[in-house]
Amino acid sequence: MKKLVLVCVCGGFLSAAAVAADPYEEWLTKQSQRGTEIELIRVASEKPLAATEETDPEVADILKEVEAIDAEADDHEAIEDAS
């Protein structure tokens, strides 16, 4: 009987330690990622936002084709919704 009580008590302590380890591991992971997030924010804040006009004519043509395809898809969806 004493052995059974001892096993239950030891099992309780081990399971409590295992449960406590999960939040600690999550906290360590968040702290390790925090430095990367701070660096990304620092780098992003240093660069001024610029207009995104494409100077390459091929890229501009591709963007026009994509916009035309999107417009056609919207038209097809509108027709399907109407019927």
Secondary structure, 3 states (H helix, E strand, C coil): CHHHHHHHHHHHHHHHHHHHHHHHHHHHHHHHHHHHHHHHHHHHHHCCCCCCCCCCHHHHHHHHHHHHHHHHHHHHHHHHHHC
